[in-house]
Amino acid sequence: MTDSEIVITADLVHGLLQEQHPDLAGLAIREVAGGWDNQQWRLGDELAMRMPRTERAPELQRRERRWLPVLAPRLPLPVPMPVRVGEPSARFPKPWTIMTWVPGEPLDHTSISRGDHAADALAGFLSALHVEAPADAPISSDRGAHPKKCTDGFDYFFQAVVPGGMADDVRAVWDDAVAAPEWEGPPVWVHGDLHPANVVISDGTLSGVIDFGDMFAGDPAWDLAAAWVILPAGAAARFFDAYTRADEATIRRARGLAAVKSLFLMLMGQNGDRGLPGGKPTWGPAGRAALDRVLSGGLT
């Protein structure tokens, strides 16, 4: 999952800055915990350097550099903006990006205490994001499809981590999503990877959205799953009231996708607890809490 041949250190980051962006080389450099495709380093207080560590990471960074400047001006929450590009070199063979830093604490390390405010903020953000995408917008090879085309992934996560006492209820939510009608609208912009590590919290509410590398044009249900995956218990109904554009079929697909996303978070947490590559210990509790919300009864 990661390129183990390249060890990214503070000395390497500093050397790259001296080589390609010397005006930034005097900024304090601090590694940021977390990350999957990219290893991130703070540069001073306002910037971050994203260093690719998987094979797909350079393409995800190119996607962010191409499309975030188009999307960001209409989004009501802060998102990272690309400001500099690093070219492949003898020091580091892949391109890299310097982005603006979005202040706040990732949700997998904190909690939302102002649920109504967060629901309204997320609804406003996704309402602004979910507009018809242009013909040259990226599409996703592993997400964005109707749930019925994702049954292999669901079955894998289900078998790996679903709690025994919840199995029938989780399966019922998924089967309902699979049976729901398909998205009939035009493909809209979708963040594609909304989960607790990709949103930041300040003052008990949603204050920013990060990591747009998986953005694509498609079914908004993939983002609307965040009503259960991100928001606290009891906030989903308020979210959909504020979002206004989700019909019953879209909500059914979104809830099923929230179930599979919750299982995925639980599996990554389990892998983290076992010290396996790619594991994220903080994702397990976040995933289990999300699954509880999915099963609590639709929009309640």
C-alpha positions in Angstrom: 0.0 0.0 0.0 3.0 2.3 0.5 6.3 2.8 -1.3 8.6 1.5 1.4 11.7 2.2 -0.7 11.4 6.0 -0.1 11.9 7.2 3.5 10.5 10.7 3.8 12.3 12.7 6.5 12.4 16.3 7.7 15.8 16.6 6.1 14.5 15.4 2.8 11.6 17.9 3.0 14.0 20.7 3.8 16.3 19.7 1.0 13.5 19.7 -1.5 12.4 23.2 -0.4 15.9 24.5 -0.6 16.2 23.1 -4.1 12.9 24.1 -5.6 11.2 26.7 -3.3 14.0 28.3 -1.3 11.8 31.2 -0.1 9.9 28.6 2.0 13.0 26.7 3.3 13.2 28.7 6.5 9.7 27.7 7.7 9.4 25.3 10.6 8.8 21.7 9.4 6.7 19.3 11.4 5.4 15.9 10.4 1.6 15.4 10.5 0.3 12.1 11.8 -2.1 10.2 9.6 -2.4 10.2 5.9 -2.8 7.3 3.5 -1.6 8.1 0.0 0.4 11.1 1.1 2.7 11.9 4.0 2.0 15.4 5.1 4.4 18.0 6.7 3.4 21.3 8.2 5.4 24.3 6.8 5.0 27.1 9.3 1.5 27.8 10.4 -0.3 28.3 7.0 1.1 25.7 4.6 1.5 21.9 4.3 3.7 19.8 2.0 2.1 16.6 0.6 4.5 13.9 -0.3 3.2 11.0 -2.3 3.9 7.5 -0.8 1.6 5.3 -3.0 1.6 4.6 -6.7 -1.7 6.4 -7.1 -0.8 9.4 -5.0 0.7 11.6 -7.8 -2.5 11.3 -9.9 -4.6 12.2 -6.9 -2.4 15.3 -6.3 -2.7 16.3 -10.0 -6.5 16.0 -9.6 -6.5 18.4 -6.6 -4.2 20.9 -8.4 -6.5 20.9 -11.4 -9.9 21.1 -9.8 -9.7 22.6 -6.3 -9.0 26.1 -7.7 -12.2 25.7 -9.7 -14.4 24.4 -6.8 -13.0 26.2 -3.8 -14.4 29.7 -4.5 -18.0 28.5 -4.2 -17.5 26.3 -1.1 -18.6 27.7 2.2 -16.0 25.8 4.3 -12.2 26.1 4.1 -10.5 23.5 1.9 -6.8 23.1 1.1 -5.7 25.1 -1.9 -2.6 24.2 -4.0 0.0 27.0 -4.0 3.2 25.4 -5.2 4.3 22.3 -7.2 7.4 20.3 -6.6 8.9 18.5 -9.6 10.5 15.0 -9.6 14.2 15.2 -8.9 17.3 13.2 -7.9 16.2 13.8 -4.3 12.7 12.5 -4.7 11.4 10.8 -7.9 7.7 11.9 -7.7 5.9 15.2 -8.0 4.7 16.8 -4.7 2.5 19.7 -3.7 2.4 22.5 -1.2 -1.1 23.3 -0.1 -2.7 25.8 2.3 -3.3 24.4 5.8 -6.9 24.0 7.0 -7.0 24.7 10.8 -8.8 22.3 13.1 -8.6 18.8 14.6 -9.5 15.8 12.5 -12.7 14.2 13.6 -11.1 10.9 14.3 -9.2 12.6 17.1 -12.1 14.7 18.5 -15.9 14.9 18.5 -18.7 17.2 17.4 -20.5 18.8 20.3 -22.7 21.2 18.2 -24.6 18.7 16.2 -27.2 21.0 14.7 -24.6 23.5 13.6 -22.4 20.8 12.1 -25.5 19.3 10.2 -26.2 22.7 8.7 -22.6 23.3 7.8 -22.3 20.0 6.1 -25.5 20.5 4.2 -24.4 23.9 3.0 -21.1 22.5 1.9 -22.5 19.6 0.0 -25.3 21.7 -1.5 -22.6 24.0 -2.9 -20.4 21.1 -4.1 -23.0 19.0 -5.7 -23.5 20.8 -8.9 -23.4 19.3 -12.4 -19.8 18.4 -13.2 -18.2 19.3 -16.6 -17.6 16.6 -19.2 -13.9 16.4 -18.4 -14.4 16.0 -14.7 -12.7 12.9 -13.3 -14.5 9.6 -12.8 -13.7 7.0 -10.2 -12.7 3.4 -10.9 -13.5 2.1 -7.4 -16.4 4.3 -6.1 -19.3 6.2 -7.4 -21.3 3.3 -8.7 -24.7 2.1 -7.5 -24.4 0.0 -4.3 -25.5 -3.1 -6.3 -22.1 -2.9 -8.1 -20.2 -2.8 -4.8 -21.5 -6.0 -3.2 -18.0 -7.7 -3.3 -16.5 -4.9 -1.2 -19.4 -4.9 1.2 -19.2 -8.7 1.6 -15.5 -8.5 2.3 -15.8 -5.9 5.0 -18.9 -7.5 6.4 -17.2 -10.9 6.8 -14.1 -9.2 8.3 -15.6 -7.1 11.1 -19.3 -6.9 11.4 -20.3 -7.5 15.1 -22.3 -10.8 15.3 -25.3 -9.2 17.0 -25.6 -6.6 14.3 -25.1 -8.8 11.2 -28.8 -9.1 10.2 -29.5 -5.4 10.7 -26.4 -4.4 8.7 -27.3 -6.8 5.9 -30.8 -5.4 5.8 -29.6 -1.8 5.4 -27.3 -2.9 2.6 -29.9 -4.9 0.8 -32.3 -2.0 0.9 -29.6 0.2 -0.7 -29.0 -2.4 -3.4 -32.7 -2.4 -4.1 -33.0 1.4 -4.3 -33.4 3.0 -7.7 -30.3 4.4 -9.4 -29.3 8.1 -9.5 -31.1 9.6 -12.5 -29.7 13.1 -12.4 -26.6 14.4 -14.2 -23.2 13.5 -12.6 -22.4 16.0 -9.9 -19.2 16.9 -8.2 -18.6 14.4 -5.3 -15.8 14.6 -2.7 -15.8 10.9 -2.6 -14.0 10.2 0.6 -15.9 11.9 3.5 -15.0 10.2 6.7 -13.7 11.3 10.1 -10.1 11.7 9.1 -11.0 14.0 6.2 -13.0 16.7 8.0 -11.7 19.0 10.7 -13.4 20.3 13.7 -13.1 23.6 15.6 -15.3 24.9 18.5 -17.3 21.6 18.4 -18.5 21.9 14.8 -17.4 21.2 11.3 -14.8 23.8 10.2 -13.2 22.4 7.1 -13.0 19.5 4.6 -9.7 18.1 3.3 -8.2 15.5 1.0 -10.0 15.9 -2.3 -7.8 13.4 -4.2 -10.7 11.0 -4.8 -13.1 13.7 -6.1 -15.2 12.5 -9.0 -18.4 13.2 -11.0 -21.2 10.9 -10.0 -24.0 10.0 -7.6 -24.2 12.4 -4.6 -25.2 9.5 -2.3 -21.5 8.7 -1.9 -21.1 12.0 0.0 -24.5 12.0 1.7 -23.4 8.9 3.6 -21.6 11.5 5.7 -24.9 12.2 7.5 -24.2 9.1 9.5 -20.5 8.6 9.1 -19.5 12.1 10.3 -22.4 13.7 12.1 -23.4 12.8 15.7 -26.5 10.8 16.6 -29.7 12.6 15.9 -28.2 15.0 13.3 -29.0 13.1 10.1 -32.6 14.3 9.9 -31.6 17.9 10.3 -28.9 17.5 7.6 -31.3 16.1 5.0 -33.9 18.8 5.9 -31.2 21.4 5.2 -29.8 19.7 2.1 -33.3 19.4 0.6 -32.3 17.7 -2.7 -32.1 14.1 -1.6 -35.1 11.9 -2.6 -36.0 8.7 -0.8 -34.0 6.5 -3.2 -30.9 8.6 -2.7 -31.2 8.5 1.1 -31.5 4.7 0.9 -28.4 4.4 -1.2 -26.6 6.8 1.1 -27.5 4.9 4.2 -26.2 1.6 2.7 -23.0 3.3 1.6 -22.7 4.7 5.2 -22.9 1.1 6.4 -20.0 -0.1 4.2 -17.9 3.0 5.0 -18.4 2.3 8.7 -17.3 -1.3 8.3 -14.3 -0.1 6.3 -13.3 2.3 9.1 -13.7 -0.6 11.6 -11.4 -2.8 9.6 -8.8 -0.1 9.3 -9.0 0.4 13.0 -8.6 -3.4 13.6 -5.6 -3.4 11.4 -4.1 -0.5 13.3 -4.6 -2.3 16.6 -2.8 -5.2 15.2 0.1 -3.1 13.8 -0.6 -4.0 10.2 0.4 -1.8 7.3 -2.1 0.9 6.5 -4.0 0.4 9.8 -5.4 3.4 11.6 -6.2 2.8 15.3 -8.4 5.9 15.6 -10.6 4.8 12.8 -12.0 1.8 14.6 -14.0 3.7 17.3 -15.2 6.2 14.7 -16.4 3.4 12.5 -18.3 1.6 15.2 -20.0 4.8 16.3 -21.0 5.5 12.7 -22.4 2.0 12.3 -24.5 2.5 15.5 -25.9 5.6 14.0 -26.7 3.8 10.7 -28.6 1.2 12.5 -30.4 3.5 14.9 -33.3 4.0 12.5 -32.8 5.8 9.2 -32.9 9.5 9.9 -33.3 9.4 13.7 
